[in-house]
Amino acid sequence: MKNKKLITVLVIGLIVLVGGGFMVLSGNKTTPVVEQVPTEDQVTMMKPEEIGLTLSASKDNRKVIMEVANTEGLSGLDYELSYTSKGDIPRGVIGHIDIKIAGKPITQEITLGTCSDVCHYDEDVSGISLTLKVTKIDGSAASIQKSLEI
């Protein structure tokens, strides 16, 4: 009878020991964490000359004239024109141009001020800076920066 009790205790102890060891070993395993980094469109820098970009002021200095001579391979342009007006007030204009005919030059007049029924032009404009996001037909994008002093 003593041997039966001893064998039973040893078997139960062995089961507890093996079960506990299994629990400890399986609990230490960690699943590797894979961090997903959001993908962003890669925007490369281009020189204004690559698309024939020129900026000029209108004769009355109330508009900026943006010209793109080479639109071959381009599908669209997003522009942001920023400048400072009288009293050091930061101002800006944003816009989009769809390129419908590849290779055809584009001219865009950008008003330095606000217009609804009547235009109110900004005075003492300085520090004109254009940031142009060029979208290509293949879906890639590039950025161009150009300045103008009037």
VEXSE-594531 format. One record per residue (C-alpha): chain; x, y, z. Coordinates in pm, 1 decimal. Layout:
REM VEXSE-594531
<minu chaine="A" u="X" v="Y" w="Z"/>
...
***
This chain:
REM VEXSE-594531
<minu chaine="A" u="0.0" v="0.0" w="0.0"/>
<minu chaine="A" u="286.7" v="233.5" w="84.1"/>
<minu chaine="A" u="441.1" v="170.1" w="-257.5"/>
<minu chaine="A" u="110.0" v="248.1" w="-430.7"/>
<minu chaine="A" u="81.0" v="578.6" w="-244.5"/>
<minu chaine="A" u="442.1" v="661.9" w="-321.0"/>
<minu chaine="A" u="401.7" v="576.8" w="-689.4"/>
<minu chaine="A" u="79.1" v="781.7" w="-707.9"/>
<minu chaine="A" u="247.3" v="1083.4" w="-544.4"/>
<minu chaine="A" u="547.1" v="1050.7" w="-776.7"/>
<minu chaine="A" u="325.4" v="1022.9" w="-1087.1"/>
<minu chaine="A" u="117.3" v="1326.5" w="-980.8"/>
<minu chaine="A" u="437.0" v="1520.2" w="-902.8"/>
<minu chaine="A" u="584.3" v="1424.8" w="-1239.4"/>
<minu chaine="A" u="266.3" v="1535.6" w="-1419.5"/>
<minu chaine="A" u="267.7" v="1868.1" w="-1233.6"/>
<minu chaine="A" u="637.7" v="1913.7" w="-1305.3"/>
<minu chaine="A" u="606.5" v="1832.9" w="-1677.1"/>
<minu chaine="A" u="285.6" v="2038.4" w="-1713.8"/>
<minu chaine="A" u="441.6" v="2335.9" w="-1530.7"/>
<minu chaine="A" u="755.9" v="2317.1" w="-1739.0"/>
<minu chaine="A" u="549.4" v="2307.5" w="-2056.0"/>
<minu chaine="A" u="350.1" v="2613.3" w="-1941.7"/>
<minu chaine="A" u="665.2" v="2806.1" w="-1853.9"/>
<minu chaine="A" u="840.2" v="2724.8" w="-2180.1"/>
<minu chaine="A" u="540.4" v="2801.6" w="-2400.1"/>
<minu chaine="A" u="474.5" v="3127.8" w="-2214.0"/>
<minu chaine="A" u="824.5" v="3263.6" w="-2288.4"/>
<minu chaine="A" u="781.4" v="3239.4" w="-2662.9"/>
<minu chaine="A" u="707.1" v="3578.5" w="-2810.0"/>
<minu chaine="A" u="567.3" v="3648.8" w="-3148.5"/>
<minu chaine="A" u="791.6" v="3891.4" w="-3336.0"/>
<minu chaine="A" u="626.0" v="4227.4" w="-3379.3"/>
<minu chaine="A" u="627.9" v="4348.0" w="-3736.9"/>
<minu chaine="A" u="596.4" v="4722.4" w="-3748.4"/>
<minu chaine="A" u="419.7" v="4850.9" w="-4055.2"/>
<minu chaine="A" u="549.2" v="5180.5" w="-4177.3"/>
<minu chaine="A" u="297.6" v="5374.5" w="-4384.3"/>
<minu chaine="A" u="412.1" v="5414.4" w="-4738.8"/>
<minu chaine="A" u="434.5" v="5764.9" w="-4869.1"/>
<minu chaine="A" u="466.4" v="5873.7" w="-5224.2"/>
<minu chaine="A" u="829.1" v="5934.6" w="-5301.3"/>
<minu chaine="A" u="861.1" v="6290.7" w="-5425.1"/>
<minu chaine="A" u="1187.2" v="6373.7" w="-5597.6"/>
<minu chaine="A" u="1325.1" v="6722.2" w="-5653.6"/>
<minu chaine="A" u="1347.2" v="6862.9" w="-6005.2"/>
<minu chaine="A" u="1506.3" v="7176.3" w="-6142.7"/>
<minu chaine="A" u="1276.4" v="7440.1" w="-6297.7"/>
<minu chaine="A" u="1468.0" v="7408.1" w="-6625.2"/>
<minu chaine="A" u="1362.5" v="7043.4" w="-6662.9"/>
<minu chaine="A" u="1006.3" v="7148.9" w="-6745.3"/>
<minu chaine="A" u="1087.3" v="7497.3" w="-6873.1"/>
<minu chaine="A" u="931.5" v="7669.9" w="-6568.6"/>
<minu chaine="A" u="946.5" v="8050.3" w="-6566.8"/>
<minu chaine="A" u="789.8" v="8304.4" w="-6332.8"/>
<minu chaine="A" u="735.9" v="8667.1" w="-6419.4"/>
<minu chaine="A" u="529.6" v="8958.1" w="-6292.2"/>
<minu chaine="A" u="254.8" v="9125.2" w="-6491.1"/>
<minu chaine="A" u="319.9" v="9484.7" w="-6603.9"/>
<minu chaine="A" u="118.5" v="9621.6" w="-6311.1"/>
<minu chaine="A" u="279.2" v="9377.0" w="-6059.0"/>
<minu chaine="A" u="-66.1" v="9248.0" w="-5957.6"/>
<minu chaine="A" u="-23.6" v="8899.9" w="-6098.5"/>
<minu chaine="A" u="244.1" v="8633.9" w="-6127.2"/>
<minu chaine="A" u="262.6" v="8457.8" w="-6461.5"/>
<minu chaine="A" u="371.9" v="8096.1" w="-6439.7"/>
<minu chaine="A" u="474.6" v="7929.6" w="-6763.9"/>
<minu chaine="A" u="563.0" v="7563.6" w="-6818.3"/>
<minu chaine="A" u="711.8" v="7511.3" w="-7163.4"/>
<minu chaine="A" u="766.2" v="7133.0" w="-7149.6"/>
<minu chaine="A" u="462.7" v="6932.6" w="-7033.7"/>
<minu chaine="A" u="565.0" v="6610.0" w="-7209.7"/>
<minu chaine="A" u="506.8" v="6313.6" w="-6973.8"/>
<minu chaine="A" u="313.1" v="6522.0" w="-6720.4"/>
<minu chaine="A" u="-49.0" v="6471.5" w="-6614.0"/>
<minu chaine="A" u="-98.3" v="6754.7" w="-6365.2"/>
<minu chaine="A" u="49.5" v="7040.1" w="-6165.0"/>
<minu chaine="A" u="-35.6" v="7147.9" w="-5810.9"/>
<minu chaine="A" u="99.9" v="7486.9" w="-5716.0"/>
<minu chaine="A" u="138.0" v="7686.0" w="-5397.4"/>
<minu chaine="A" u="244.9" v="8046.7" w="-5430.4"/>
<minu chaine="A" u="336.4" v="8222.3" w="-5106.6"/>
<minu chaine="A" u="436.5" v="8583.8" w="-5052.3"/>
<minu chaine="A" u="428.3" v="8870.6" w="-4803.7"/>
<minu chaine="A" u="211.9" v="9177.9" w="-4850.9"/>
<minu chaine="A" u="201.2" v="9525.0" w="-4692.1"/>
<minu chaine="A" u="239.6" v="9504.6" w="-4315.0"/>
<minu chaine="A" u="437.7" v="9177.8" w="-4337.0"/>
<minu chaine="A" u="116.8" v="8979.2" w="-4381.3"/>
<minu chaine="A" u="181.2" v="8627.5" w="-4514.3"/>
<minu chaine="A" u="-40.5" v="8545.7" w="-4812.3"/>
<minu chaine="A" u="-76.0" v="8256.7" w="-5051.8"/>
<minu chaine="A" u="-256.6" v="8100.9" w="-5344.2"/>
<minu chaine="A" u="-302.7" v="7732.0" w="-5422.4"/>
<minu chaine="A" u="-428.9" v="7569.7" w="-5739.7"/>
<minu chaine="A" u="-430.0" v="7270.6" w="-5970.7"/>
<minu chaine="A" u="-383.2" v="7243.1" w="-6346.1"/>
<minu chaine="A" u="-481.0" v="6930.2" w="-6541.2"/>
<minu chaine="A" u="-260.0" v="6872.1" w="-6841.3"/>
<minu chaine="A" u="-492.2" v="6762.1" w="-7117.9"/>
<minu chaine="A" u="-255.5" v="6779.5" w="-7416.0"/>
<minu chaine="A" u="95.2" v="6645.9" w="-7348.9"/>
<minu chaine="A" u="370.0" v="6867.8" w="-7481.8"/>
<minu chaine="A" u="153.0" v="7180.0" w="-7503.6"/>
<minu chaine="A" u="292.8" v="7475.7" w="-7304.5"/>
<minu chaine="A" u="84.2" v="7603.8" w="-7013.1"/>
<minu chaine="A" u="46.3" v="7959.8" w="-6888.2"/>
<minu chaine="A" u="-127.7" v="8039.6" w="-6559.1"/>
<minu chaine="A" u="-188.6" v="8389.9" w="-6421.9"/>
<minu chaine="A" u="-198.7" v="8397.5" w="-6042.6"/>
<minu chaine="A" u="-359.5" v="8703.9" w="-5884.5"/>
<minu chaine="A" u="-178.4" v="8864.8" w="-5591.9"/>
<minu chaine="A" u="-489.1" v="8948.7" w="-5393.0"/>
<minu chaine="A" u="-853.3" v="8843.3" w="-5377.9"/>
<minu chaine="A" u="-1123.1" v="8867.4" w="-5640.3"/>
<minu chaine="A" u="-1496.6" v="8811.2" w="-5624.5"/>
<minu chaine="A" u="-1706.8" v="9081.8" w="-5789.8"/>
<minu chaine="A" u="-1414.4" v="9322.7" w="-5758.3"/>
<minu chaine="A" u="-1045.0" v="9248.8" w="-5718.8"/>
<minu chaine="A" u="-855.2" v="9377.3" w="-5415.9"/>
<minu chaine="A" u="-486.2" v="9353.2" w="-5496.5"/>
<minu chaine="A" u="-219.3" v="9316.8" w="-5230.3"/>
<minu chaine="A" u="29.9" v="9602.2" w="-5201.3"/>
<minu chaine="A" u="403.6" v="9600.3" w="-5134.1"/>
<minu chaine="A" u="435.2" v="9234.8" w="-5232.7"/>
<minu chaine="A" u="770.6" v="9068.0" w="-5163.5"/>
<minu chaine="A" u="924.6" v="8726.4" w="-5110.6"/>
<minu chaine="A" u="729.8" v="8544.5" w="-5381.3"/>
<minu chaine="A" u="798.0" v="8170.8" w="-5368.4"/>
<minu chaine="A" u="641.1" v="7897.4" w="-5579.9"/>
<minu chaine="A" u="630.7" v="7530.0" w="-5485.1"/>
<minu chaine="A" u="514.4" v="7314.7" w="-5772.8"/>
<minu chaine="A" u="421.2" v="6946.9" w="-5739.0"/>
<minu chaine="A" u="452.1" v="6781.7" w="-6077.0"/>
<minu chaine="A" u="253.5" v="6460.7" w="-6130.6"/>
<minu chaine="A" u="381.6" v="6246.0" w="-6413.8"/>
<minu chaine="A" u="180.1" v="6015.4" w="-6637.4"/>
<minu chaine="A" u="336.4" v="5708.9" w="-6467.7"/>
<minu chaine="A" u="199.2" v="5829.6" w="-6130.4"/>
<minu chaine="A" u="530.8" v="5944.2" w="-5986.4"/>
<minu chaine="A" u="566.9" v="6292.9" w="-5845.3"/>
<minu chaine="A" u="836.1" v="6559.4" w="-5826.8"/>
<minu chaine="A" u="866.7" v="6893.3" w="-5655.7"/>
<minu chaine="A" u="1008.1" v="7216.3" w="-5794.1"/>
<minu chaine="A" u="1075.2" v="7542.6" w="-5613.8"/>
<minu chaine="A" u="1128.1" v="7881.4" w="-5768.5"/>
<minu chaine="A" u="1135.4" v="8240.0" w="-5638.3"/>
<minu chaine="A" u="1051.7" v="8576.9" w="-5789.6"/>
<minu chaine="A" u="1134.4" v="8929.1" w="-5675.6"/>
<minu chaine="A" u="923.5" v="9217.0" w="-5805.5"/>
***
